[in-house]
Amino acid sequence: MRFGVNYTPTRGWFHHWLDFDLDEIRADLDSLTVLGLDHIRVFPLWPLFQPNRALVRPRAVEQLVALVDAAGERGLDVAVDGLQGHLSSFDFIPSWTTTWHRRNMFTDPGVVEAQEAYLTALASALADRPHFLGMTVGNEIDQFSGDPHPDPDRIRPEQAGSWLRRMLDACDKAAPGRAHLHASYDAAWYDGTHPFTPAHSARLGAMTAVHSWVFNGTAQRHGPTGAATERHAAYLVELSKAWADDPDRPVWLQEVGAPAPHIPPGRAAAFTRATLAHALDCTGLWGVTWWCSHDVDRALADFPELEYGLGLFTNDRRIKPAGEAVARVVREWHEGGREPEPRRTALVLDVGDPETAPSRSVCGPGGEFFEAWMRVAARGVRPPAST
């Protein structure tokens, strides 16, 4: 079982690449050591690393390698996201894909070739680093392809699959043997109209990544202490398995956090403990990576309010109750954790063609399948698997 955190730098947030300070990064990483973690996930900003279609900045790549090395010195493996993409409500898209140079990021031959070159450059630079876990193609990059994005790059499911395969192949060729994967946002599991389908997430790449956010309607509907809220992450882990061809395919809970006010700050630690306990009861779970390491500096403007307080540490590196809860769970797991028992019953959803599967909309909060799974959980019975 792997335990990690999504690394949010205390100085400058992800804009820190503009004023890269390795000493500040080392101080951030040092603060994480009390949690007993074994990995972090980091986020190069695509427009800063590839400001021109034909230019991947060597100095930016060197800084990424330096960050990975600093983490490795502290016993932390590093997963690297590539096409950023979307982070904390902000989009980071190169100028050569927008306005006067507007072109579809998933289908335009020049853009796709440049993306391939960019991912190749990052993966190649890290291929010989022992603490490099692998590339994630991008952070929820699929959200640019459909509603509710205000300016989507429209594609069809078969185009989404072709694009993903090309990006993952580039990572595999540049850094063989590492865990390269695609990270979807949760609408792709719930929205039957989305061109990136659950089959893409659960069948392409080294493992399936799920991002669990209860502000998607779950906490609003079931409350901060509801069974559905505390088991939302476990539900997504189990749901994702239903789309996999390989029953032993690992699942990575790559993002999960305690967003206020949906989870009141005074309840963040209890929610953290409950979420982890239920997720760790899922077979085939590769690991959990909490969002996020440190609070966003309130000197930075225009973030949604919930984004400022998601850290396990304050912005001045003081551990918070949720951080203490993570540390306790990690310690208890290493002292006496055991593999969960396989689930003996299942809920079955007939979706027809998995490449389109319009009926998967019943899997979201309020949907028939979601609510049936959660009714079992609310009775205090171990919830079923999903098939």
N, C-alpha and C positions, 0 to 999 in steps of 0.2 A: 504494500500500500504506500502510495506517494502522497506527501502533504506539502503544499506549496502556497505561494501567494502571488497575485498579480502586482508587479512592482510599479508603484506610483512615486516618482522622485519627490522629495520634500521641497526642493528648490526649483521652481519653474515648471513643475508638473512635467508633461511630456515635451514641453518646449525646451526642456533642459538640454536637448541636443544642440540648440543654438549657442548655448554657453556651457559647454561640456566641462564639468568639474569632477574629476575622478575622486578627489578627496571627499566631496559631499556624497558621492555614490557609495564610497566605502563606509562612510558613517551611517548611511541609511541601511546598508546591508548588515553592518555590525549590530544595529538595533534589532534586526530580525532573528539573530542567533538564539535569543531566549525562547523562541517559539518551537524550536526543535524541527524546523522545516528542512526539506531536502532539495527544493527547487524553487525557482521563480520563473515568471513569464514576463517578457519585456517587449516594448513596443517602439521600434523605429518609426518615425513619421515619414511616410512615403514621399511627400513633396520636398522634404528637406534632404532626403537621401538620393532622390532622383528628380532634381528640379527641371531637367530637360530630358526629353525622350531618349536622347543619345548619351546622357551623362549620369552615371552612378558615382557619386562623389567619393573618391578614395579615402579622404580624411574622415568622412562620416562612418564608412565601413570600419576603419581602424578604431574609431571610438567604440563602436559596437563590440568589436573583438576585445577591447580593453575592459569593457563592462563584464563581458562573459568571463574573462580571466579573473577579474576581481571577485566575482561570485564564486568561481571555482576555488579560489584560495580560501573561501569560507565554507567549503563543502556543499555548495549549492549548484545543482545542475540548472541549465537555462534553456527554456523554450522561447523561440523568437518568432514573433508575428511579422509578416511581410508587408502586405498591402494595407497600410493604415491611411485611408480607410475611415472608419467611424469609431470615435471614442468619446464616451460621456457626453453625448448629444452634439458633439462637433464633428464635422466632416473634414477630412484632410485629403484633398484630391489635387493632383498636380495641375498647374495652369495649362499644360498642354493637352488636357482632356475637357476643358470647360470654355464657356463663352465663345470667343472668336475661334477657338480650336475645338469646339464641342464635337465629340465623337463617342460612340458607345464603347465603354471600357471592356465589355465582354465579347464584342464581335468585330471591332475595327482591327484590321490586320496589323497596322503600325502600333497601336496601343498594346495589343496582346503580345506582340513580339517584344516590346519594351518591358512589359511586366515579366515576361519569361526571363529576360536578361537581368532584371533587377533581382528576382528571386534566386537566380543562378549565382549572382555576385555575392549575395549575403550567405547563401548556403556554402559556396566554395570557400569563402573566407573563414568559415567556422568548422569546416569538415574535419580538420585535424585536432580540434579542441575536445579533450576528453569529457568536458562538462556540458557540451552542447547536446541537448535532447533531440532537437529537430525543429523544422519550420511549420508554423501554421500559415496557410496561404494568406490569410488576412483576418482581421477581427470583424466578424459579422459582415464580411464584404458582400454577402448576398442581399443585404438590405438595400443596396443601390439598384436592384433589378426590378423592384415592384413597389406597389403601394404598401405603406403610407408615405414612402419617401417623396418629397416635393418635386424632385426632378429625376425620375428613375430612368435607367438604361434598360429598356425593355428587351427581353429575350424569351425564348421558348425553353421548356425543360431539357430538350435534347441539346440545345446550344449551351445551357448551363453545365450539363454533364461533360460535354466536349471541352469547354473552357477549363473546368476543374481538373480534368485528367491531364491536360497540357501543363497546367501550373504544378501539379503534384509530380509529374514526370520530370520537370525541370529541377525540382528540389531533390528528387531521388538520384538523378544523374550527377548533380553537383556534390551531394553529401550522401553517398550510399549507406544503407544500414541504419539510418536515423528515423525517428518517428515523425514523419511529415503527414499533415492532416488538414482538413477543412473544418473551420469553426462557424457554424450557423447561428443566427439568432432565432429565438424561440418561435417566431411567427412561421418559420418554415416547417415546424412540426405541427402547427395548428391551422394554418391558412391553406385551404384547398386550392387557391388560385395562384400560389407562389411558384415561380419557375424553378427555384431551387427546392427540390423535394426531400423528404426524409430519406429516401433511398440514396440520394447523393451523399448525405451526411453519414449514413450507416453502412455504406458499401465502398466508399472511396477513401484512400489514405490508410494510415497504419492503425487508426482507432477512431471511435466516434466521440466527438466533443459535444457536450450540452452546456448551455448557459441558462441558469435558473434565476429568474427575477420575479418575485411575488407581487411587484407593482403592476403586473400585466392583467390585473383583474382578480387574481386569486385572493390576495390579502383584503381587497375591497369587498369581496363577496363573502369570505369566510372569517375575516378578522385576524388579528396578529397571533392569536393562540389557537386558531382552528387547525384541525387535523390536516386539511388540505394545504394550509400555509406552511406548516412545519414539515410536511412530506412532499412539497412541490418538487424539490430537487430529486428525491428518490423516485418520484413518479416519472420525471423526465428520463432518468437513467433507465428505468424499466421500459418505458415507452420506446426509447430509442432502440432497444434490443429487438423489438418486434419487426423492425425494418431491415435487420441485418440478415445476410445470407449465411454468415458464419455464427453459430450459436455461442462460440467462445470468443467472439470479437470483443476486445476490451473497450470500456467506456470511460472517458475522462470528464469528470465534473469540472470543467475548465473555468467557469465563473459562477460564483454564488456569493451573495452578500445580504446584509441586513439594512434595507433602505428605509429611512425615516421619511415621513411620519407613518408609513404603512406598518413598519416595525418600530414602535416607540424606542428612543434611545435607552430608556431604562429596562427594556426587554431584549436588547440586542444580544446580550450574552446568553440568555435562555434560548432565544431563537437559534443562535449559533450552535449551541450544544445539541438541541433537538434536531436541527437540520443535518448535522454531521452524524448523529447517531442513526438516523433513518437512512442516510446515504450509505453509511458503512455496513448496513444490513443488506445491501444489494450485491449479489454475486457478479463477478466480472468487472468490478470497478477498479480501474487502473490507479486513480488518485483523485484528490480534491485540491483545487487551487482557489483560495479565497480571494474575493475582490473587496478590498484591495489592501496594500501594505500600509500606506500612510494617508491621512486626510489631505484633501486638496486645500492649498493655502487660500484663505478667504480674501487675500489681497488680489486674487485673480477674479475677474468679473464674468458674469453671464452664464455660469453653470446652473443647471437646475439645483434647487436647494438640497435635494437628497444626495447629490454627488459630493458635497463638501464633507460629509461625515461618515463615509463608508470605510475608512481605514481601521485597521487593527491597532494602529498607533496614531497619536495626534501628529500634527504637522511639525511639532518640535520633538518628535520621536519618543513620546511617553506612551507606554502601553495602556490600552483601554480595556474595559471589562470583556469585550468580545475577543480581544487578543489573548487575554488570560484564559478564556474559554477554549480557544483553539489550542493553546499550549497544553492545557490539561487533557484535552481529547487526544492529542498527539502522544503525550507521555503515557496515558493509559493504554493506548493502542500498542505502543512498543513494549509496555510491561506485560500485557496479557491479552492483546487482541487476538481474535480468532476468525477464521473464515466463516462467512455467513452460510446458513443452510439454504439449499436451493428451495425456491418457492414450489409448492406442490399443486397449486391451482392457478388458473389464468383467466383473464378476461380476453375474449376473442372479438376482434373487429375485422370484418371482411371489407377491405378497401378496394378490391379489384386490382387494376393495374397499378403497381407501386410507383411507376414513374409519374403518374398524374394524380391518382388517389384523391379526388375531390371530397370524398366523405371524411377525410382526416380532420375537417373542421370540427367534428364532434369531439376531438381530443383536447380542445382548449378549455380554459376556465368557463364553467357554465354548460359545456357540451356534455352530451349523454355519456360518452365513454369516460371522460374526466370525472364526472360526478359519481358514476357507478364505482369507479376505483376508490374514490375518496369516501364513499359511504361505508365501504368495507373498513377503511382505515379508521373512520370515526367510531366504529363499534369496538375499537381496541383490538381488532383481529389483524394479524399480519397481512398486509395487502397482497393481492395476487400479482403475478407477472402479467405482461401484456404480449399478446401475439396477434 
